[in-house]
């Protein structure tokens, strides 16, 4: 376990350019089916590869391509409207900001625009005055990292205004001021819009993925390598140390180097991220194991027990206003589907 916490040093770097995208192609070929590629968010890249080889693209993936094309077309126009409608610093995280670092930006799917604001509530009010409508109930986002999602009528992109970046609850949260201070001109080219410095962006992307699926998707590792674009890792490690995210950073880099750079796999990749090397979807049992293992791997020993207790409490808790009967049904299905893929399990829950 300790070996996962040791990086390859400030002079290390992840693959970039042709080696990175060549490796992505190899992982696509290794995946058992299109469903696994979708779970890893590599399905759009796979469609391009298949089409170039003269191979058929499955209808669900083709539909996803059409949706992605609509999002990519709509996003710049929407970002310009947002920027002109509100005051103060505004930073675009994830989504098209990451896609701009891809060899083929259309390979990087996204569903919404994540904007970190100097004054999130002021931005939210300004966007509503400009014509945006709330999606859902504001009461459900009182403790969330972003305010109630917004939508601009006629534009199929959700807007999320953040007052802090997303991260696992057992990690400290950097202030929005600290993150905005690391802003640079957005790679989207929208005037007056910030994007995170690549080193900071790599950390923000990892924290978001660890909040939902720690070491869960290959696309999260590809995002990391694409954003850093061959830069040395020392700068990001300095920021990770300042934010208290050093353990998460080092584990993630070690796994990314193993999967994308063909290095010796660290223990995390052998114990709770085994699905990455063969590009298969995680099974339900592995998903629960990852949630438990993540704080143990990422935190100093003295802090791990309290974080683990918090994870176990969250597993046992209901979701918002969910009735106990629904919670018990989810728990029974999770036990029954322990060896099913996570994607299949989620489809059964909706059925």
Residue pairs with C-beta under 8 A, 6 or more apart in sequence:
1 267
1 296
1 297
3 254
3 266
3 267
4 250
4 251
4 254
4 255
4 266
4 267
4 268
4 297
5 247
5 250
5 251
5 297
6 250
6 254
7 233
7 237
7 249
7 250
7 253
7 254
8 233
8 253
8 254
8 257
9 233
9 234
10 232
10 233
10 234
10 237
11 232
11 233
11 234
12 232
12 233
12 253
12 257
13 228
13 230
13 231
13 232
13 233
14 20
14 224
14 225
14 228
14 230
14 233
14 253
14 256
14 257
14 260
14 261
15 23
15 225
15 230
15 260
15 261
16 225
16 226
16 228
16 229
16 230
17 229
17 230
20 222
20 225
20 226
20 260
21 103
23 260
23 261
23 262
24 42
24 45
24 222
25 49
27 40
27 42
27 218
27 259
27 279
28 37
28 42
28 45
28 46
28 49
28 279
30 278
30 279
31 37
31 40
31 42
31 46
31 278
31 279
31 280
32 278
32 279
32 280
34 43
34 46
34 58
34 60
34 61
35 281
35 341
35 343
36 279
36 280
36 281
36 341
37 43
37 46
37 61
37 279
38 60
38 61
38 64
38 343
39 217
39 281
39 282
39 341
39 342
39 343
40 217
40 218
40 219
40 279
40 281
41 109
41 217
41 218
41 219
42 218
42 219
42 222
42 279
43 61
43 64
43 109
44 61
44 64
44 65
44 68
44 106
44 107
44 108
44 109
45 104
45 107
46 61
47 57
47 61
47 62
47 64
47 65
48 104
48 106
48 107
50 56
50 57
51 57
57 65
64 109
65 106
68 106
68 109
69 106
70 156
71 109
71 110
71 111
71 156
71 157
72 96
72 99
72 105
72 106
74 155
74 156
74 157
75 95
75 96
75 110
75 113
75 157
75 188
76 96
76 188
76 189
76 190
77 155
78 113
78 152
78 155
78 157
78 159
79 92
79 96
79 113
79 186
79 188
79 190
79 193
80 190
80 191
81 130
81 152
82 90
82 113
82 115
82 127
82 159
83 90
83 190
83 191
83 192
83 193
85 126
85 127
85 129
85 130
86 117
86 122
86 123
86 126
86 127
86 130
87 122
87 126
88 117
88 118
88 119
88 122
88 123
89 117
89 118
89 180
89 183
89 194
90 115
90 116
90 117
90 118
90 123
90 192
90 193
90 194
91 115
91 116
91 117
91 179
91 180
91 183
91 186
91 193
91 194
91 195
91 196
92 113
92 114
92 115
92 186
92 188
92 190
92 193
92 194
92 195
93 114
93 115
93 116
93 162
93 165
93 195
93 196
93 201
93 204
93 205
93 208
94 110
94 114
94 204
94 205
94 208
95 110
95 112
95 113
95 114
96 105
96 108
96 110
96 113
96 188
97 186
97 187
97 188
97 195
97 196
97 201
98 108
98 110
98 201
98 205
98 223
98 226
98 227
99 105
99 106
99 107
99 108
99 110
100 187
100 188
101 187
101 198
101 226
101 227
101 229
102 108
102 226
108 219
108 223
111 158
112 149
112 157
112 158
112 159
112 160
113 157
113 158
113 159
113 160
114 146
114 160
114 162
115 123
115 159
115 160
115 161
115 162
116 162
116 163
116 164
116 165
116 176
116 179
116 180
117 123
117 161
117 162
117 163
117 176
118 176
118 177
118 180
120 146
120 147
120 161
120 162
120 163
120 176
121 147
121 163
123 161
124 147
124 148
124 150
124 161
127 150
127 159
127 161
128 134
128 150
131 152
131 153
132 150
132 151
132 152
132 159
133 150
133 151
133 152
133 153
134 148
134 149
134 150
135 148
135 149
135 150
135 151
135 158
136 148
136 149
137 148
138 147
138 148
140 148
140 320
141 147
141 148
145 162
145 163
145 164
145 165
145 166
145 167
146 160
146 161
146 162
146 163
146 166
147 160
147 161
147 162
147 163
149 158
149 159
149 160
150 158
150 159
150 160
150 161
151 157
151 158
151 159
152 159
162 176
163 176
164 173
164 174
164 175
164 176
165 173
165 174
165 176
165 179
165 204
165 207
165 208
166 207
166 208
166 211
167 173
167 207
167 208
167 210
167 211
167 245
168 207
168 210
168 211
168 214
168 248
168 294
168 295
168 298
169 211
169 310
169 314
170 295
170 299
170 303
170 306
170 307
170 310
170 311
171 207
171 210
171 244
171 245
171 248
171 298
172 243
172 244
172 245
174 242
174 243
178 243
179 196
179 200
179 204
180 194
182 196
182 197
182 199
182 200
182 239
183 194
183 195
183 196
183 197
184 194
184 195
184 196
184 197
185 193
185 194
185 195
186 193
186 194
186 195
187 195
188 195
195 201
196 204
198 227
198 228
198 229
198 231
199 228
199 231
199 235
199 236
199 239
200 236
200 239
201 227
202 223
202 224
202 227
202 228
202 236
203 236
203 239
203 240
203 243
203 245
203 249
205 220
205 223
205 224
205 227
206 220
206 224
206 245
206 248
206 249
206 252
207 245
207 248
209 215
209 216
209 217
209 220
210 248
210 252
210 294
210 298
213 220
213 282
213 287
213 290
214 290
214 291
214 293
214 294
215 251
215 252
215 255
215 268
215 269
215 272
215 273
215 276
215 290
215 294
216 282
216 287
216 290
218 259
218 276
218 279
221 252
221 255
221 256
221 259
221 260
221 276
222 260
224 252
224 253
224 256
225 256
225 260
228 236
233 253
236 249
237 246
237 249
237 250
240 246
240 248
240 249
240 250
247 297
247 298
247 299
247 300
248 294
248 298
251 266
251 268
251 297
251 298
254 266
254 268
254 269
255 265
255 266
255 268
255 269
255 273
255 276
257 263
258 264
258 265
258 266
258 269
258 277
259 265
259 269
259 276
259 277
265 277
268 293
268 297
269 276
269 277
271 293
272 286
272 289
272 290
272 293
273 290
274 286
275 281
275 282
275 283
275 286
280 341
281 341
281 342
281 343
281 344
282 290
282 341
282 342
283 338
283 339
283 340
283 341
283 342
284 334
284 337
284 338
284 339
284 340
284 341
284 342
284 345
285 338
285 339
287 342
288 315
288 334
291 311
291 315
292 308
292 311
292 312
294 311
295 303
295 304
295 307
295 308
295 311
296 304
296 308
299 307
318 324
318 326
318 327
319 327
330 349
333 345
333 348
333 349
334 345
337 344
337 345
337 348
340 348
